[in-house]
Amino acid sequence: MPAERPEGVRIAICPGSFDPVTRGPLDVIGRAARLFDRLHVAVIETPAPAALFTAEERVALLREELKGLSTVEVFRFDGLTVAAAAAKGAGWIVRGLRSEGDLAYELPMAHTNRLCGEREVETVFVPASPAVAFISSSLVREIAARRGKLDPLVTPRVAEALRRKLP
């Protein structure tokens, strides 16, 4: 059942797998939090063995990383993003863009999300800052598995979680 959005309150949802959360999404989330009154960060339930971290671990890492942002809530979901948006009363979906390739993937999804939910929801694209636009979770997992330097890519907390996960 869709949540009611209080009149004039801008609520958005920022979905992703965040496996692991890198400096790129943290940048996008921090900037999006300034655009909206409330931002719900939605961790997509990814079945193991596809995910390195469980959904609970990803939620916990994100909550720690974002605890200074009082208007941001982190939760886990399984299903369509538009359904999660409706459940939170969100009128917007925030998606980060790193490149033209991301836009080519995201644009058709944005058009579909606008039309396929219980109510219309718009997608807002937030371009990643140039300093973090090259970072991807798959790249970070590869570097972590080979014991490479993670400092420029993830926070110390996430680097430690990766070291524990990938001995």
C-alpha positions in Angstrom: 0.0 0.0 0.0 1.4 3.4 -1.0 2.4 5.7 1.8 0.9 9.2 1.8 3.3 12.0 1.0 2.7 15.1 3.2 1.9 18.1 1.1 5.0 19.9 0.0 7.4 17.3 1.4 9.9 16.1 -1.2 10.6 12.4 -0.6 13.0 10.4 -2.9 14.3 6.9 -3.0 17.9 6.0 -4.1 18.0 2.3 -4.9 21.1 0.2 -5.5 22.9 -3.0 -4.6 25.7 -1.2 -2.8 27.8 -4.4 -2.8 29.9 -2.8 -1.4 29.1 0.8 -1.1 31.8 2.9 -2.7 32.7 6.6 -2.6 30.7 7.1 -5.8 27.2 6.3 -4.3 28.2 8.1 -1.1 28.9 11.2 -3.1 25.5 10.9 -5.0 23.6 10.2 -1.8 25.1 13.1 0.0 24.3 15.5 -2.8 20.8 14.1 -3.3 20.1 14.5 0.5 20.5 18.2 0.0 17.9 18.2 -2.8 15.1 16.4 -0.9 13.4 16.7 2.5 13.8 12.9 3.0 15.9 10.4 1.1 15.4 6.7 1.5 18.4 4.6 0.4 17.0 1.3 -0.8 19.3 -1.7 -0.6 18.2 -4.3 -3.2 18.0 -7.8 -1.9 20.5 -9.7 -4.0 20.5 -13.4 -3.6 23.7 -15.1 -2.5 26.1 -16.2 -4.2 25.6 -13.2 -6.5 26.3 -10.7 -3.6 29.5 -10.5 -1.7 27.8 -8.9 1.4 24.3 -9.9 2.6 21.6 -7.3 2.5 21.8 -6.9 6.2 25.6 -6.2 6.0 25.1 -3.7 3.2 22.3 -1.9 5.2 24.6 -1.8 8.3 27.5 -0.4 6.3 25.4 2.2 4.7 23.8 3.2 8.0 27.2 3.7 9.5 28.5 5.7 6.5 25.4 7.9 6.4 24.7 8.4 10.1 25.6 12.1 9.9 22.7 12.7 7.4 19.6 13.1 9.5 17.2 13.1 6.6 18.4 9.8 5.2 17.0 6.4 6.0 18.5 3.1 4.8 16.3 0.0 4.3 16.3 -3.2 2.3 13.8 -4.2 -0.3 13.0 -7.0 -2.7 10.9 -6.2 -5.7 10.3 -3.3 -8.0 11.8 0.1 -7.2 8.5 1.8 -8.0 6.8 -0.4 -5.3 9.5 0.6 -2.8 9.0 4.2 -3.8 5.2 4.0 -3.3 5.7 2.3 0.1 7.9 5.2 1.2 5.7 7.9 -0.3 8.5 8.9 -2.7 7.8 10.9 -5.8 11.3 10.7 -7.1 13.9 8.0 -7.8 17.5 9.2 -7.6 20.0 7.5 -9.8 23.7 8.3 -10.1 25.4 8.5 -13.5 29.1 7.9 -14.1 29.1 7.8 -17.9 27.2 7.8 -21.1 26.9 4.0 -20.7 25.0 4.5 -17.4 22.7 6.9 -19.1 21.9 4.5 -21.9 21.0 1.9 -19.3 19.2 4.2 -16.9 17.1 6.2 -19.4 14.7 3.4 -20.5 14.4 2.3 -16.9 13.4 5.9 -15.9 10.7 6.0 -18.6 9.4 2.6 -17.5 9.4 3.5 -13.8 7.5 6.7 -14.5 4.7 4.7 -16.0 4.6 1.3 -14.3 4.0 2.1 -10.6 0.8 2.8 -8.7 1.5 6.5 -9.1 3.8 8.4 -11.4 7.3 8.7 -10.1 10.1 10.8 -11.8 13.7 9.8 -12.0 16.4 12.4 -11.1 19.9 11.8 -12.4 22.8 13.0 -10.3 26.1 12.9 -12.1 28.9 11.4 -10.0 31.6 13.9 -9.1 34.6 13.5 -11.5 36.8 12.3 -8.6 34.7 9.2 -8.1 33.0 8.7 -11.5 35.2 5.8 -12.4 34.5 3.7 -9.4 32.3 0.6 -9.6 31.5 -2.0 -7.0 32.7 -4.8 -9.3 36.0 -3.0 -9.7 36.3 -2.6 -6.0 35.6 -6.3 -5.4 38.2 -7.2 -7.9 40.9 -5.0 -6.3 40.0 -6.2 -2.8 40.2 -9.8 -3.9 43.7 -9.2 -5.2 44.7 -7.2 -2.0 45.1 -3.9 -3.8 44.9 -0.4 -2.5 41.3 0.5 -1.6 41.6 4.0 0.0 40.7 6.1 -3.0 37.6 3.9 -3.7 35.9 3.1 -0.4 35.9 4.5 3.1 38.2 2.8 5.8 35.1 1.1 7.3 34.2 -0.5 4.0 37.8 -1.4 3.3 38.0 -3.2 6.6 34.7 -5.1 5.9 36.1 -6.1 2.5 39.3 -7.4 4.2 37.3 -9.4 6.6 35.1 -10.8 3.8 38.0 -11.6 1.4 40.8 -13.1 3.5 
